Amino acid sequence: MAVRHRLVQASPPAVWAVLADPDSYVQWVVGTSEVTPERGQWPQVGATIHYEVSLGPARLTNETVVRRCETGTALELEAKAGRLGTARIAVELRPWGEDCLVIVDEHPLRGPGGLLHNAGVELLIQLRHRAMLARLAELCEARDGAAKDGSAAGGRHRSAAARPGAGRA
């Protein structure tokens, strides 16, 4: 089971706004392109989006369904990957001071994907989550900063030198 977290220097409502925007999906979910809402109002339970995943020259059309939504705190998705089966992807948001701790938990749910799940696949998922959370953080921090100070550059993202305790051993 791949679980990864990241502290995002944006408020939980700012992070939720990105998760709740189906148009931003391709900006933070690694490998996706051409997202099309299909059913329901994202991210309400039962809402679906279709998107393409590129694996080298191959392009696969997948679907993600919202299975659980607790506005502002939790979003659970079922990603359908054709013959490989499905995966459960849970995203949890926790306030952490002014920031937001984002926890992603993904594991096979149905189909042969579970049989193929091993340490090697787990490593690939962890690497994908690292990139995905970095993209999500960048997007949220830029949007939250722009909302706070009215600029596109953002305002809350602090350099390591400006963070309290930076440079201490």
Residue pairs with C-beta under 8 A, 6 or more apart in sequence:
1 105
1 106
1 107
1 122
2 104
2 105
2 106
2 107
2 122
2 125
2 126
2 129
3 103
3 104
3 105
3 106
4 103
4 104
4 126
4 129
4 130
4 133
5 101
5 102
5 103
5 104
5 133
6 101
6 102
6 133
6 134
6 136
6 137
7 96
7 99
7 100
7 101
7 102
8 15
8 99
8 100
8 101
8 102
8 133
8 136
8 137
8 140
8 141
9 99
9 137
9 141
9 144
9 156
9 157
9 158
10 99
10 100
10 137
10 140
10 141
10 143
10 144
10 145
10 156
11 98
11 99
11 100
11 144
12 72
12 73
12 93
12 94
12 95
12 100
13 72
14 100
14 140
14 143
14 144
14 147
15 93
15 100
15 102
15 136
15 140
15 144
16 71
16 72
16 73
16 93
17 143
18 24
18 28
18 136
18 139
18 140
18 143
19 43
19 75
19 91
19 93
20 42
20 43
20 71
21 42
22 35
22 37
22 42
22 43
22 49
23 35
24 139
25 32
25 35
25 49
25 51
26 32
26 33
26 34
26 35
26 51
27 135
27 139
28 132
28 135
28 136
28 139
29 51
29 132
29 135
30 128
30 131
30 132
30 135
31 53
31 54
31 55
31 128
32 51
32 52
32 53
33 51
33 52
33 53
33 54
34 51
34 52
35 49
35 50
35 51
36 49
36 50
36 51
37 47
37 48
37 49
38 48
38 49
38 50
38 63
39 46
39 47
39 48
40 46
40 47
40 48
40 66
41 47
42 49
42 66
43 66
43 69
43 75
44 66
44 69
45 66
45 67
45 68
45 69
46 65
46 66
47 65
47 66
48 63
48 64
48 65
48 66
49 63
49 64
50 61
50 62
50 63
51 61
51 62
51 63
51 64
52 59
52 60
52 61
52 62
53 59
53 60
53 61
53 62
53 81
60 81
60 82
62 79
62 80
62 81
62 82
63 79
63 80
64 77
64 78
64 79
64 80
64 89
65 77
65 78
65 80
66 75
66 76
66 77
67 76
67 77
67 78
67 88
68 74
68 75
68 76
68 90
69 75
69 76
72 93
73 92
73 93
73 94
74 90
74 91
74 92
74 93
75 90
75 91
76 88
76 89
76 90
76 91
77 88
77 89
77 90
77 91
78 86
78 87
78 88
78 89
78 109
79 86
79 87
79 89
80 86
81 87
81 111
81 113
83 111
83 112
84 111
84 112
84 113
84 116
85 108
85 109
85 110
85 111
85 112
85 113
85 114
86 108
86 109
86 110
86 111
86 113
87 106
87 107
87 108
87 109
87 113
88 105
88 106
88 107
88 108
88 109
89 104
89 105
89 106
90 103
90 104
90 105
90 106
91 102
91 103
91 104
92 102
92 103
92 104
92 105
93 100
93 101
93 102
94 100
94 101
94 103
95 101
98 156
100 140
102 133
102 136
102 137
104 129
104 132
104 133
106 125
106 129
107 117
108 114
108 116
108 117
141 154
141 156
141 157
142 152
142 153
142 154
142 157
143 154
144 154
144 156
145 151
145 153
145 154
145 155
145 156
145 157
146 152
146 153
146 154
146 155
148 154
148 155
148 156
149 155
160 166
160 167
161 167
